[in-house]
């Protein structure tokens, strides 16, 4: 399979060739902090290959001290980007940065003991097609 992706400003574009073994929604404190949301949605692969197609802006990688958490992002728009972890053996791809339609569904929620206090029964909350008036 081939997937295309980019950051929000389109200054960085990439291609992933291969398959994802897993897809997790992570509720750990690092993922909640770096997404500003209830959880991160990350795809994982030990076999897929990452190719950078366009890099008009810089890619920065940040790792909080004494953690295994890693975040790669565009220095222009701040969008999360794919990164290699475990000495290049694991490709981690934020699902939201893909431009190609993703068929794979999440395999599960992880680190739910750290989930946000407001992250409960969200499927019951009113849904709007666009911004409510």
N, C-alpha and C positions, 0 to 999 in steps of 0.2 A: 504494500500500500504506500501511497505517496500523499503527504500532507503539506500544505503551504500555510505559512503564518506570517504575522507582522505585528509591529507595535502600533499604538494608537496614531502616532504621527506619520506612520508609513516610512520612517527613516531607516528602519531595520526590517528586512524581510529574510525569511529562511524557508528551508525545505527539510522535511523529515522523510526518510525512506525506511520503511519497515513497519513492524506492528508493535502495539503497546500490550504488554502483558497484564498491566493492572491500571485501574483508574480509581483513585480514592478522593473523598471529600475529607480534608483534614481540619480538625477543630482545635489543634494545639495552639498555645498562646502565640507562638511565632507566626504561624499561618494566618491567624486572625489579625494580628498586628500588621503584617506586611500586605494583606489584602484590604484591610479596613472593613472586613465583612465577617459573616458568621463562620466562614470556612474557606479554605483554598480548594480548588478543583484541579488536581494534578494527575497527569498520565505518566506512567513509568515504563521504561524499556531497557533491557540489557543487550538488545540486538539491533535496534534501529539506529540509523546514522543521521547526524545533524549536519546540514550544509548551510552556511550563511550566504544569502544571495545578494543582499544589499545592506550596507552599514554606513549610512551617511552620518549617523550620530554614534556616539560611543556606547558600548555595553559595559556596565559596571556590575561587579559581583560583590555582594555583601554577605558576611557571615557573622552573626552575633558571637561574641567571645564565649568560649566553652560550650558551644552547641554544635549539633550536626546540621542545623538548618542553614540553607544557602538560598539566596535570592539573586537572580540576574535581572537587570532591568535597563531600559533605554534611559540614557542620561538627559534626553530632551523631554520626553513625555512621561517617563516613570513607569511605563507599562512593564509588567512581568514578562520575562522571556525564558526560553529553554536554557538549561544548564546541565553540565556534566558533574556528577558526584561520584564518590567512592573511587577516587583515582581514575576517573574516566570510564568506569564500568557501568554506571547507571545514568541514563538520560531521563531527566525530569522536565516535563513540558506542561506549563500552565494551560489547561484546556481552553480558556478564554482567548488565548492569543492565536489560536488556529483560525485560518480563513476557510479552510476546507471543512465541509460538513462532517461532523464526527458521529458515527453510528454507534460506537461503543457507549454503553451505559456505565455509570459508576458501579464499582464492585462493592462499595460500602463506605461507611463513615468511620474514620479513625480518630483516636484521641477524644472521644466524646465526653470523657470525664472533665475535659477542659472547655467544653462548649460554653458559649455566651449565655448569660441568664435569660436573655430575651429570645433565644433560639429554641422555641418550643411550639409545637403544633402550628407551624407557619403555613401549612396547607389550608388551614381554616381562615386565614386572613383574607379580606376582600381583595379581589384581583381587578386590575384596570388594564385595558389594552394600551392606553397612552397615559401621560401625566394627568392626574385628576384635576378637574377645574374647580 
